[in-house]
């Protein structure tokens, strides 16, 4: 009997669509990921569920539109949500790790959680058996303090103090887990903070001490940003090497993507827009899949895919059924992974409180509304979203608007949801304690 596949899901934070060499990047900052793409499959039309971090993570965990849950409607969950019983992933909701755990998989998260705070929420309450990392969104790579100045590094549910550059600590824990769990099927989430601000490389501990508050408007550079990607890439290379050394890489599905589009120093060419935008640069992200046993090397697919699809895909590969009380909104990509040219049609939707943004991708066409202004783009001819076809094709515009509104109407309403760009005063304030 063939053993069920292992899963390693690697998530970058705020990585731009064109930052990696295999996506046209103009810098040699991603040799490990470029090799992963050569050895596997690369998606050209992969999307994040949101253009900001924690909403996408809700979709990744549940396989459903993030708007179905109150916490998923905030953009994003902020550090001042500690103790809030509403802003987080409910432990009662089935998740990808809980469904795999219940079917016999070992499960672990190394890295960023950002789905609510104890005592109400946490990785161990939502299916992970092991956790090493941070609970909040942004944090300093050396002091391991969040936007409110609170130390945020945990081993399971215990706060720990560990010297080192956060990206490396996450990579090291992932490598250790692979070595330890090689004899049983496992699901390992590796959620990096990199290249999210503050923009700090291994060599920038002095800069960490200077900035104090981690959202620094006077820091960073393109060179710093690219080095952060390369140092994350080095860790990913070590994880892939650990899979090979443990003799489990052939039957391990390894996926790499980002939680949303890039920010200040990122490259999204030829796309426009950045994090918080529903323009393509804010939501289209790299998707790389490696599975030597069943995915042929060097493949490219134009399949339209979105973060929540990975839940359906992994459950499909593991032979695990979703909870019938929580039907998935995502679609399995397993068939596309094995036959990249055999794509299927579907529509993708996004909504953002920020600037009252709405978007629908249907085939080559994209409907976009920003603060009441409507646009219709043909992405097959205009990936930069410059030519508005709204007046030339009013019927298509009206039809797509109608389908978006029908989708939106079917979702729960959360009138108290909020957004923060990039942080609130509460996030930036350092506690007196």
C-alpha positions in Angstrom: 0.0 0.0 0.0 1.4 3.4 -1.0 1.8 5.8 1.9 -0.3 8.9 1.7 1.6 12.0 0.6 3.2 14.4 3.1 2.5 18.1 2.8 4.8 21.1 3.3 3.0 24.4 2.7 5.4 27.4 2.6 3.9 30.9 2.8 5.8 34.1 2.3 4.5 37.4 3.7 3.9 40.4 1.3 5.9 38.9 -1.5 5.4 40.5 -4.9 4.4 38.6 -8.0 7.6 39.2 -9.9 10.1 39.1 -7.0 11.3 35.6 -7.8 13.5 34.7 -10.7 11.1 32.2 -12.0 8.4 34.9 -12.3 10.6 37.3 -14.1 12.4 38.9 -11.2 15.3 41.1 -12.0 17.6 39.9 -9.2 19.1 36.5 -8.4 17.5 36.3 -5.0 15.6 33.0 -5.2 17.8 30.1 -6.5 16.1 27.5 -4.3 12.5 28.5 -5.4 13.6 28.8 -9.0 14.9 25.2 -8.8 11.7 24.1 -7.1 9.8 25.6 -10.1 12.0 23.8 -12.6 11.4 20.5 -10.7 7.7 21.1 -10.4 4.8 23.2 -11.6 4.4 27.0 -11.8 1.0 28.7 -11.9 0.7 32.0 -13.8 -2.8 32.8 -12.6 -2.6 32.1 -8.9 -4.3 34.4 -6.5 -4.5 35.2 -2.8 -7.9 35.3 -1.2 -7.3 38.8 0.0 -4.8 41.7 -0.6 -3.9 41.7 3.1 -2.6 39.1 5.5 -5.0 37.6 8.1 -8.1 37.3 5.8 -6.1 35.1 3.4 -5.0 33.0 6.3 -8.6 32.4 7.3 -9.2 31.1 3.8 -6.1 28.9 3.9 -7.2 27.3 7.1 -10.8 26.7 6.3 -11.0 26.3 2.5 -13.9 28.8 2.5 -14.4 32.5 1.8 -12.9 34.3 4.7 -15.9 36.6 4.9 -17.9 33.7 6.4 -16.2 34.3 9.7 -16.1 37.5 11.7 -12.4 37.5 12.2 -11.8 37.0 8.4 -13.6 40.3 7.7 -11.1 42.5 9.5 -8.3 43.8 7.3 -6.2 42.6 9.2 -6.5 41.4 12.8 -4.3 43.8 14.8 -2.2 43.4 17.9 -4.8 45.3 20.0 -7.2 42.4 19.4 -5.6 40.5 22.3 -8.4 39.1 24.5 -11.0 39.7 21.9 -13.3 36.7 21.7 -14.7 37.5 18.2 -11.5 38.3 16.2 -10.0 34.9 15.5 -10.4 31.4 14.0 -13.0 29.6 16.1 -11.7 26.3 17.4 -15.0 24.7 16.6 -14.5 25.3 12.8 -12.9 22.4 10.9 -9.5 23.3 9.4 -7.0 21.8 7.0 -4.7 20.7 9.9 -7.6 19.4 12.1 -9.1 17.3 9.3 -5.7 15.9 8.4 -4.8 15.3 12.1 -8.1 13.4 12.6 -7.2 11.2 9.7 -3.8 10.2 11.1 -1.5 13.0 10.0 1.1 14.7 12.3 0.6 18.4 12.0 2.8 21.4 12.8 3.1 25.2 12.2 6.5 26.9 12.2 6.1 30.6 11.8 3.3 33.1 11.7 -0.2 32.4 13.0 -2.1 35.8 12.8 -5.6 34.2 13.4 -6.4 35.5 16.9 -5.0 35.4 20.3 -5.2 33.2 23.4 -7.1 32.3 25.4 -9.8 32.1 22.8 -7.7 31.2 19.7 -4.4 29.6 18.8 -2.7 27.0 16.5 -3.2 24.1 18.9 -6.9 24.9 19.2 -7.3 24.7 15.4 -5.6 21.4 14.5 -1.9 21.9 14.9 -0.2 19.5 17.3 2.9 21.6 17.4 3.6 25.3 17.1 6.7 27.4 17.0 6.5 31.0 16.0 4.5 34.2 16.4 0.8 34.9 17.0 0.6 38.4 15.6 1.2 40.0 12.2 4.4 42.0 11.9 7.2 41.5 14.3 10.9 42.5 14.7 13.2 39.8 13.4 15.7 40.1 16.3 13.7 41.2 19.4 10.6 39.2 18.3 8.3 42.0 19.5 5.2 42.9 17.6 3.7 46.3 16.6 2.6 47.0 20.1 6.1 46.2 21.5 5.0 42.9 23.1 7.3 40.0 22.9 5.7 37.3 20.7 7.6 34.0 20.3 6.0 30.8 21.4 6.6 27.1 21.7 3.2 25.6 21.6 1.3 27.7 24.2 4.4 28.8 26.2 6.2 32.1 25.6 9.9 31.4 25.0 13.0 33.6 24.5 15.3 32.5 21.7 18.2 34.4 20.2 18.4 34.6 16.4 17.0 36.0 13.2 13.4 35.0 12.9 13.6 33.7 9.3 16.4 31.4 10.3 14.6 30.2 13.5 11.5 29.3 11.4 13.6 27.4 8.8 15.5 25.5 11.5 12.4 24.4 13.2 10.9 23.2 9.9 14.0 21.2 9.1 14.1 19.6 12.5 10.4 18.6 12.2 11.0 16.9 8.8 13.8 14.9 10.3 11.8 13.9 13.3 8.5 13.0 11.5 9.9 11.3 8.4 8.4 7.9 9.3 4.8 9.0 9.5 2.6 11.1 7.2 2.8 14.8 8.1 1.4 18.2 7.3 3.9 21.0 8.0 3.0 24.7 7.6 6.0 27.0 7.2 4.7 30.6 7.4 7.5 33.1 7.2 7.3 36.7 8.2 9.7 37.6 5.4 9.8 39.8 3.5 7.2 41.7 5.6 8.4 44.9 7.3 10.5 45.8 9.3 13.0 45.5 6.5 15.9 43.7 8.3 18.4 41.2 7.1 20.7 39.0 9.2 23.2 41.8 9.2 20.8 44.5 10.5 20.6 43.9 14.2 21.9 47.4 14.8 19.0 48.8 12.6 16.6 46.8 14.7 17.8 48.5 17.8 17.6 51.9 16.1 14.0 51.8 14.9 12.4 50.6 18.2 8.9 50.6 16.6 8.9 48.1 13.9 6.8 50.0 11.3 9.6 52.4 10.2 9.0 54.9 7.4 12.7 55.8 7.2 14.0 52.2 6.7 14.5 49.5 4.1 15.7 49.5 0.5 15.3 47.3 -2.5 18.7 45.7 -1.7 17.5 45.0 1.9 14.2 43.6 0.6 15.9 41.3 -1.9 18.4 40.0 0.7 15.4 39.2 3.0 14.0 37.1 0.2 17.3 35.4 -0.5 17.7 34.5 3.2 14.2 33.0 3.2 15.0 31.2 0.0 18.1 29.7 1.7 15.9 28.3 4.5 13.5 26.8 1.9 16.5 25.2 0.2 17.4 23.6 3.5 13.8 22.3 4.0 13.8 20.8 0.6 17.2 19.2 1.2 15.9 17.8 4.5 13.0 16.1 2.7 15.5 14.5 0.3 17.8 13.5 3.1 14.9 11.9 5.0 14.0 10.0 1.7 10.4 11.5 1.7 10.7 14.2 -0.9 9.4 12.0 -3.7 6.0 11.6 -2.0 5.8 15.1 -0.5 3.6 17.8 -2.0 5.5 21.1 -1.4 3.7 24.3 -2.2 5.1 27.9 -2.1 3.0 31.0 -2.3 2.4 34.4 -0.6 -0.5 35.7 1.5 -1.0 38.7 -0.7 0.8 41.0 -3.2 3.9 42.9 -2.5 4.4 46.1 -0.6 6.8 49.1 -0.7 10.0 47.5 -2.3 8.4 44.6 -4.2 8.3 43.9 -7.9 5.0 43.1 -9.5 5.8 43.7 -13.2 3.9 43.7 -15.5 1.1 44.0 -12.9 0.1 47.2 -11.1 -1.2 47.6 -7.6 0.3 46.5 -4.3 -0.9 45.1 -0.9 -4.4 46.4 0.0 -5.3 46.8 -3.7 -7.6 44.5 -5.7 -5.6 45.4 -8.8 -3.7 42.4 -10.0 -0.5 43.4 -8.1 -2.3 43.2 -4.8 -3.8 39.7 -5.2 -1.9 37.7 -7.9 0.9 35.8 -6.3 3.5 33.1 -7.1 2.3 29.5 -6.9 4.9 26.8 -7.1 4.2 23.1 -6.5 6.7 20.2 -6.3 5.6 16.6 -6.0 8.2 14.3 -7.8 6.0 11.2 -7.6 3.2 12.7 -9.6 4.0 16.2 -10.9 6.2 16.4 -14.0 9.1 18.9 -13.8 9.1 22.2 -15.7 5.3 22.5 -16.0 3.3 25.8 -16.3 -0.4 26.2 -16.0 -2.8 29.0 -16.6 -5.4 27.6 -14.2 -7.2 30.3 -12.2 -6.6 29.4 -8.6 -7.0 31.0 -5.2 -5.6 30.3 -1.7 -8.5 28.4 -0.3 -8.1 25.8 -3.1 -5.2 24.3 -1.3 -7.5 22.9 1.4 -9.5 21.0 -1.2 -6.4 19.9 -3.0 -4.6 18.5 0.0 -7.7 16.8 1.3 -8.2 15.3 -2.1 -4.6 14.0 -2.3 -4.9 12.6 1.2 -8.2 10.9 0.6 -9.9 12.9 3.4 -13.4 14.2 3.1 -14.3 17.8 4.2 -16.8 18.3 7.0 -20.2 18.2 5.4 -21.4 20.9 7.7 -18.8 23.3 6.4 -18.8 22.8 2.7 -15.6 24.0 0.9 -15.7 27.0 -1.4 -12.3 26.1 -2.8 -11.7 23.6 -5.7 -9.2 20.8 -5.8 -6.2 21.5 -8.1 -5.0 17.9 -8.0 -6.0 17.1 -11.6 -4.4 20.3 -12.9 -1.2 19.5 -11.0 -0.9 16.2 -13.0 -2.3 17.6 -16.3 -1.3 21.3 -16.3 -2.9 22.1 -19.7 -6.3 20.6 -18.7 -7.7 23.6 -16.9 -11.3 24.2 -15.7 -13.4 27.3 -15.7 -14.5 29.1 -12.5 -15.1 32.6 -11.1 -13.1 34.2 -8.4 -14.4 37.0 -6.1 -12.8 39.6 -3.8 -14.1 42.4 -1.6 -12.2 44.8 0.6 -13.5 47.4 3.1 -10.5 49.5 2.2 -11.6 51.9 -0.5 -14.8 49.9 -0.9 -13.2 47.6 -3.4 -14.9 44.8 -5.3 -13.6 42.4 -8.0 -14.6 39.4 -10.0 -12.3 37.4 -12.4 -14.2 35.4 -15.0 -12.2 34.0 -17.9 -10.1 36.7 -19.5 -12.3 39.4 -18.0 -12.1 41.3 -14.7 -14.7 43.5 -13.1 -13.3 46.0 -10.6 -15.0 48.7 -8.5 -13.1 51.1 -6.3 -14.9 53.7 -4.3 -17.8 53.4 -6.7 -15.8 53.8 -9.9 -16.3 50.8 -12.1 -13.8 49.2 -14.5 -13.8 46.3 -16.9 -10.5 44.8 -18.1 -9.5 42.1 -20.5 -6.5 40.6 -18.7 -5.5 38.5 -21.7 -4.6 41.7 -23.6 -4.0 44.1 -20.7 -2.5 42.7 -17.6 -1.6 46.2 -16.4 -5.3 47.1 -16.2 -5.1 50.3 -18.1 -7.8 50.0 -20.7 -11.3 50.3 -19.3 -13.8 48.4 -21.5 -16.8 49.4 -19.3 -18.4 51.8 -21.9 -17.5 49.6 -24.9 -19.1 46.5 -23.3 -21.9 47.7 -21.0 -23.8 44.4 -21.0 -20.7 42.5 -19.9 -20.1 45.1 -17.2 -23.6 44.9 -16.0 -23.7 41.1 -16.0 -20.4 40.8 -14.0 -21.6 43.4 -11.5 -24.8 41.4 -11.0 -22.9 38.2 -10.4 -20.6 39.9 -7.9 -23.6 41.4 -6.0 -25.2 37.9 -5.9 -22.1 36.4 -4.4 -21.8 39.2 -1.9 -25.4 38.9 -0.9 -24.9 35.2 0.0 -22.2 36.0 2.5 -22.8 37.0 6.2 -22.7 40.6 7.0 -20.2 42.0 9.6 -21.0 45.7 10.0 -18.4 46.2 12.7 -15.5 44.9 10.6 -12.6 47.4 10.2 -9.4 47.9 8.4 -6.0 49.4 9.2 -3.4 50.7 6.8 -0.7 50.0 7.8 -1.4 50.1 11.5 -3.5 52.0 14.0 -2.2 54.2 16.7 -2.9 51.4 19.2 -0.7 49.1 17.1 2.1 51.6 17.2 1.9 52.5 20.8 4.5 50.9 23.1 2.9 49.6 26.4 4.1 51.3 29.6 4.5 47.9 31.3 
